[in-house]
Amino acid sequence: MDEDDVFKALADPTRRALLDALFAEDGQTLTALEQRLPMSRFGVMKHLKVLEAAGLVVSRKQGREKLHHLNPIPIRLIHDRWVSKYAEPWTATLSQLKRSLEEPS
């Protein structure tokens, strides 16, 4: 998994919609996902391929069906690398402010 691939995959609103659909109901078939979007089956397949290449979606065969599952780990790694680093000073300051305001005088 490459961070650039994850950012590229997350940059597209259709791919984010697919991730949201899998978050709501994990383990969906291509047919189920295709019904949620106003595009062809092949368009959905192309988007799923990008998501799989980024490691955000994992698919496995179950009988005749191929089920798609959300893999939240790459998103968490992005969060830990980028968001947490920049949010830490703000959250530390806010929690310190909260403690000082709630302390009895």
C-alpha positions as CSV (number, residue, x, y, z in Angstrom):
1,M,0.0,0.0,0.0
2,D,1.3,3.4,-1.0
3,E,0.0,6.6,0.6
4,D,-0.3,8.2,-2.8
5,D,-2.6,5.4,-4.0
6,V,-4.8,5.9,-0.9
7,F,-5.0,9.7,-1.4
8,K,-5.7,9.1,-5.2
9,A,-8.5,6.6,-4.3
10,L,-10.1,8.9,-1.8
11,A,-10.0,11.9,-4.1
12,D,-12.8,10.7,-6.2
13,P,-16.4,11.2,-4.9
14,T,-17.6,8.0,-6.6
15,R,-15.0,5.9,-4.8
16,R,-15.9,7.6,-1.5
17,A,-19.5,6.7,-2.1
18,L,-18.5,3.1,-2.6
19,L,-16.5,3.1,0.6
20,D,-19.5,4.6,2.4
21,A,-21.7,1.9,1.0
22,L,-19.3,-0.8,2.2
23,F,-19.1,0.9,5.6
24,A,-22.9,0.8,5.9
25,E,-23.1,-2.8,4.7
26,D,-19.9,-4.8,4.4
27,G,-19.5,-7.7,2.0
28,Q,-21.5,-6.5,-1.0
29,T,-21.5,-7.9,-4.5
30,L,-20.7,-5.9,-7.6
31,T,-24.4,-6.0,-8.5
32,A,-25.4,-4.5,-5.1
33,L,-22.8,-1.8,-5.4
34,E,-23.7,-1.0,-9.0
35,Q,-27.4,-0.4,-8.0
36,R,-26.3,2.5,-5.7
37,L,-24.5,4.5,-8.4
38,P,-25.7,6.1,-11.7
39,M,-23.1,4.4,-13.8
40,S,-22.4,1.2,-15.7
41,R,-21.2,-2.0,-14.2
42,F,-17.9,-1.5,-15.9
43,G,-17.5,2.0,-14.4
44,V,-18.1,0.6,-10.9
45,M,-15.6,-2.2,-11.6
46,K,-12.9,0.4,-12.6
47,H,-13.5,2.3,-9.4
48,L,-13.3,-0.9,-7.3
49,K,-10.1,-1.8,-9.0
50,V,-8.5,1.5,-7.9
51,L,-9.8,1.0,-4.3
52,E,-8.4,-2.6,-4.3
53,A,-5.0,-1.3,-5.6
54,A,-4.9,1.2,-2.7
55,G,-5.8,-1.6,-0.2
56,L,-9.1,0.1,0.8
57,V,-11.2,-2.7,-0.5
58,V,-10.6,-6.4,-0.3
59,S,-12.6,-8.9,-2.3
60,R,-13.1,-12.6,-1.9
61,K,-15.0,-15.3,-3.8
62,Q,-17.9,-17.0,-2.0
63,G,-19.4,-19.6,-4.4
64,R,-20.3,-17.8,-7.6
65,E,-20.3,-14.3,-6.0
66,K,-17.4,-12.0,-5.3
67,L,-17.9,-10.1,-2.1
68,H,-16.2,-6.7,-1.5
69,H,-15.2,-5.7,2.0
70,L,-14.0,-2.4,3.4
71,N,-10.4,-2.4,4.8
72,P,-10.2,0.6,7.1
73,I,-6.5,0.2,8.0
74,P,-5.1,2.4,5.2
75,I,-7.4,5.2,6.2
76,R,-6.3,4.8,9.8
77,L,-2.7,4.9,8.8
78,I,-3.3,8.2,6.9
79,H,-5.1,9.5,10.0
80,D,-2.2,8.5,12.3
81,R,0.4,10.0,9.9
82,W,-1.3,13.2,9.0
83,V,-4.3,14.2,11.0
84,S,-3.1,13.2,14.5
85,K,0.2,14.9,14.1
86,Y,-1.4,18.3,13.3
87,A,-4.3,17.9,15.7
88,E,-2.2,17.1,18.8
89,P,-1.2,20.6,19.8
90,W,-4.8,21.8,19.5
91,T,-6.3,19.0,21.4
92,A,-3.7,19.3,24.2
93,T,-4.4,23.0,24.5
94,L,-8.2,22.5,24.6
95,S,-8.0,19.7,27.2
96,Q,-5.7,21.9,29.3
97,L,-8.2,24.8,29.0
98,K,-11.1,22.6,30.0
99,R,-9.3,21.4,33.1
100,S,-8.4,24.9,34.1
101,L,-12.0,26.1,33.6
102,E,-13.5,23.2,35.5
103,E,-11.2,23.4,38.5
104,P,-12.8,24.9,41.6
105,S,-11.4,28.3,42.5
